[in-house]
Amino acid sequence: MTRLLLLLLLGTSVPLCGQTEPPSCDSLEHWAPRESRWWRELQRATAEWDLPSEIQIRWQEFVCEAAWELEQISVRRSEAETRNDAALADTLAALRAAEGAVRNARNARLLATLPLELWPPFQEVLAPPKPAVLHFGVHDRMKCEVCVPSAE
């Protein structure tokens, strides 16, 4: 929680465990493929908003910093799993919480750069609504109108 507040107040990211700076953001897809996919989807979803290039550059910096922190958490998770100590479950839970805090801080920083009128559509990009129809049971997913979106 303290880390999140510092990130929001200072507007900067603090590297985890004294790690070195991340590689170039231009090669994000090589060292953080999941965050790279997320970044491309964000760009696609917000392309129609005509955001100034300054905002887009800041967004890329925020996403790159968060990707680096998430990569460091992933390394720490791998190290913890190889040790297989008694407190493994607690360690993994703490790392999951740290991942959530990094993503929440990244999203808050992205949101803070937008004008207020774009906040609601941005929130929908971050957390799209769940399907209106809930369905359960065994069924043919290829013919299900909920599982397969229509081609409209």
C-alpha positions as CSV (number, residue, x, y, z in Angstrom):
1,M,0.0,0.0,0.0
2,T,2.8,2.4,0.9
3,R,4.5,1.6,-2.5
4,L,1.3,2.4,-4.3
5,L,1.0,5.7,-2.5
6,L,4.6,6.6,-3.3
7,L,4.1,5.7,-7.0
8,L,1.0,7.9,-7.2
9,L,2.5,10.8,-5.3
10,L,5.9,10.8,-6.9
11,G,4.8,9.7,-10.4
12,T,7.8,7.5,-10.7
13,S,8.6,3.9,-10.4
14,V,11.2,2.5,-8.0
15,P,13.1,-0.6,-9.2
16,L,12.6,-3.7,-7.2
17,C,15.4,-5.0,-5.1
18,G,18.0,-2.6,-6.5
19,Q,17.7,-4.1,-10.0
20,T,19.3,-2.4,-12.9
21,E,17.2,-0.4,-15.4
22,P,15.0,-2.2,-17.8
23,P,16.0,-2.9,-21.4
24,S,14.7,-0.5,-24.1
25,C,10.9,-0.2,-24.3
26,D,11.3,-0.6,-28.1
27,S,12.1,-4.3,-27.4
28,L,9.2,-4.8,-24.9
29,E,7.8,-7.8,-26.9
30,H,11.1,-9.6,-26.4
31,W,11.5,-9.4,-22.6
32,A,7.8,-8.9,-21.5
33,P,5.5,-10.5,-24.1
34,R,2.4,-10.4,-21.9
35,E,2.8,-6.7,-21.2
36,S,3.6,-6.1,-24.8
37,R,0.3,-7.7,-25.9
38,W,-1.5,-5.6,-23.2
39,W,0.2,-2.4,-24.5
40,R,-0.9,-3.2,-28.1
41,E,-4.5,-3.8,-27.1
42,L,-4.5,-0.6,-25.1
43,Q,-3.2,1.3,-28.2
44,R,-5.8,-0.3,-30.4
45,A,-8.7,0.4,-28.0
46,T,-7.7,4.1,-27.5
47,A,-6.7,4.8,-31.2
48,E,-9.9,6.7,-31.9
49,W,-9.4,9.1,-29.0
50,D,-6.7,11.2,-30.8
51,L,-4.4,11.4,-27.8
52,P,-1.5,13.8,-28.0
53,S,1.8,12.2,-28.7
54,E,3.1,13.4,-25.3
55,I,0.5,11.3,-23.5
56,Q,1.2,8.3,-25.7
57,I,5.0,8.6,-24.9
58,R,4.3,8.9,-21.2
59,W,1.9,5.9,-21.4
60,Q,4.7,3.8,-23.0
61,E,7.1,4.8,-20.2
62,F,4.5,3.8,-17.6
63,V,3.8,0.5,-19.3
64,C,7.5,-0.2,-19.7
65,E,8.3,0.6,-16.1
66,A,5.4,-1.6,-14.9
67,A,6.5,-4.4,-17.2
68,W,10.0,-4.3,-15.8
69,E,8.7,-4.5,-12.2
70,L,6.4,-7.4,-13.2
71,E,9.3,-9.1,-14.8
72,Q,11.3,-8.7,-11.6
73,I,8.4,-10.2,-9.6
74,S,8.3,-13.1,-12.0
75,V,12.0,-13.7,-11.4
76,R,11.5,-13.6,-7.6
77,R,8.6,-16.1,-8.0
78,S,10.7,-18.5,-9.9
79,E,13.5,-18.2,-7.3
80,A,11.0,-18.8,-4.5
81,E,9.5,-21.9,-6.2
82,T,13.0,-23.4,-6.6
83,R,13.8,-23.0,-2.9
84,N,10.6,-24.8,-1.9
85,D,10.7,-23.5,1.7
86,A,7.9,-23.8,4.3
87,A,6.6,-20.3,3.7
88,L,6.2,-20.8,-0.1
89,A,2.5,-20.1,0.0
90,D,3.0,-16.9,1.9
91,T,5.7,-15.8,-0.4
92,L,3.7,-16.5,-3.5
93,A,0.7,-14.7,-2.1
94,A,2.9,-11.6,-1.4
95,L,4.2,-11.7,-4.9
96,R,0.7,-11.9,-6.4
97,A,-0.3,-8.9,-4.2
98,A,2.8,-7.1,-5.5
99,E,1.8,-7.8,-9.1
100,G,-1.7,-6.4,-8.4
101,A,-0.2,-3.3,-6.8
102,V,2.1,-2.7,-9.8
103,R,-0.8,-3.1,-12.3
104,N,-3.1,-0.9,-10.2
105,A,-0.4,1.8,-10.0
106,R,0.2,1.6,-13.7
107,N,-3.5,1.9,-14.5
108,A,-3.8,4.9,-12.1
109,R,-0.9,6.6,-13.7
110,L,-2.4,6.1,-17.1
111,L,-5.7,7.4,-16.0
112,A,-4.2,10.4,-14.4
113,T,-2.9,11.6,-17.8
114,L,-6.3,11.6,-19.4
115,P,-8.9,14.4,-19.4
116,L,-11.9,13.6,-17.2
117,E,-14.3,13.0,-20.1
118,L,-12.2,10.0,-21.2
119,W,-12.1,8.3,-17.7
120,P,-15.3,6.2,-18.2
121,P,-14.3,4.8,-21.6
122,F,-10.8,4.1,-20.3
123,Q,-12.2,2.2,-17.3
124,E,-14.2,0.1,-19.8
125,V,-10.9,-0.7,-21.7
126,L,-9.3,-1.7,-18.4
127,A,-12.2,-3.8,-17.2
128,P,-14.6,-4.7,-19.9
129,P,-18.1,-5.6,-18.7
130,K,-18.9,-9.3,-18.2
131,P,-21.4,-10.9,-20.6
132,A,-25.0,-10.1,-19.9
133,V,-26.0,-13.7,-20.2
134,L,-24.8,-16.3,-17.7
135,H,-24.9,-19.8,-18.9
136,F,-23.6,-23.1,-17.5
137,G,-23.4,-26.7,-18.3
138,V,-22.1,-28.8,-21.2
139,H,-22.9,-27.3,-24.5
140,D,-21.5,-26.8,-28.0
141,R,-19.3,-23.7,-27.6
142,M,-19.0,-23.3,-31.4
143,K,-22.7,-22.8,-31.7
144,C,-23.2,-20.8,-28.5
145,E,-24.0,-17.1,-29.2
146,V,-22.4,-16.1,-25.9
147,C,-19.2,-18.1,-26.3
148,V,-18.6,-17.1,-29.9
149,P,-19.3,-13.4,-30.6
150,S,-21.4,-12.7,-33.7
151,A,-19.7,-11.4,-36.8
152,E,-21.5,-8.1,-36.9
